[in-house]
Amino acid sequence: MDRHFDHDLKALEKKILGMGALCESMIQKTVKALVERDSALTEEVFTMETEANRLHMDIDDTVVKLLALHQPMAVDLRFLTAALKVNTDLERIADMAVNAGQTGYYHLFKEPPVPQLDWVTRMAEVAQKMLRESLDAYARRDVQLAQKVLLEDEEEDRLKAKALTDLISLIRTDPPRSEAFVELILLSKNMERIGDHATNIAEDVVYMVLGKDIRHGHSAIDPQTS
Amino acid sequence: MVETLNVSPDVLAGAAVKARVQDLSFYYGTHRVLKNITLSVAEKKVTALIGPSGCGKTTLLRCFNRMHDLYPGNRYDGGGIRLLPENTNILGADVDPIEVRMRISMVFQKANPFPKTVFENVAYGLRVRGDLKKSDINERVEQALRGAALWDEVKDRLHSLGANLSGGQQQRLCIARALVTDPEIILFDEPTSALDPIATGKVEELVAELKTRVTILIVTHNMQQAARVSDFTGFMYIGELAEFDRTEKIFTNPSNKLTEDYITGRFG
């Protein structure tokens, strides 16, 4: 039976996926702007944050109304609590994209180009992929895809560790440009945090589908049944 | 037949068992309305029975105090209901239904005070037993009214008619009447379906308070109420127990698709 409530839930899901697509686009633009030293593109990302903030509040408001009016149970309850958490992670991702944009806009663009920015592009690619897959997993209730995202976070951590080693080495060999390299260290942290938020979304998907809390090292597989 | 019986092996972990329903079937004439129900009721906990209309939840509840004996053609079948610790089958032909009802009281959907005073409504069960002095009866009535959170509201009108109380007070009067015989189990059959939210809240608070002393079995159509007041929940469907588990499990992540569809309002 198709309930009226199902239409409300579907509309909410559409909003969340819209918010996710916006965040994905913000990451893509912010990194392109960094690599191409494009201030106008960065300003576009700053503008997009306003829409992300509006959606963040709108989605929270919708969830609270649905909780109050429908007093949902079981899978509906898990869907709505997951929606609140996914929404928070998406808003943080939008903030990270803005932070990354600010690194270029206020610091790097004023200085000579920094060599070896390949890792930034690579980290952004992995973060975007994780975000896209976690949202696909959310839309399709796909636990396997969510678990794949969790594994991909290791790649992001590895890239960040490598970037840190390289940047510290650059600080040592080229001290006058230390400020730019420190900004890049902060940038790598931003990219890694985007991956962490995508991981959170993937964990919420597992909870939403299976009712199992796999955060903090807990497995989706019940030891009693395995 | 319902898909599968989902009972987690550790569902009653840590709780003593007060009653055990064993492979119980029940017939209204030739119509079999309960099919091989097996269920353990935890002592001094609240167990809720939920399910769509006609699923057999009230029929199961009524088995617990032999209400069905009052009508001809009704028949129990199977392993019965064993009351622990003595392991008596309360459905046994040799067991006096009046004795069962002294130990297992019932509160009904609609408040049904006797056409008597507030005091006599509560004292009635003790008078049926007939072995108490007047002073003892006075004391027990006061205790029961206090236990039902009604004493302060009726202590000055104990001798006016019970029917003159408000709906919520009448239901608590019936709870006091159920409490006065010091029962081991109280059965609640949709006890708040005719009450407003304030009176409902009072009865639910009372249920939470009572479970420190007595085992409670409650039938309710109100999912939120089952979630609020009970420790364990059984979902019944077409005469079978489709799922039984801790209440928080049932309402956040039920194992049976039928339970999920019912509590999320997809049928029922």
Interface residues (C-beta under 8 A of the other chain):
Chain A: M1 R3 F5 Q71 P72 M73 A74 V75 D76 L77 R78 L210 G211
Chain B: M223 Q224 A227 I250 F251 T252 N253 P254 T259 E260 I263 T264 G265 R266 F267
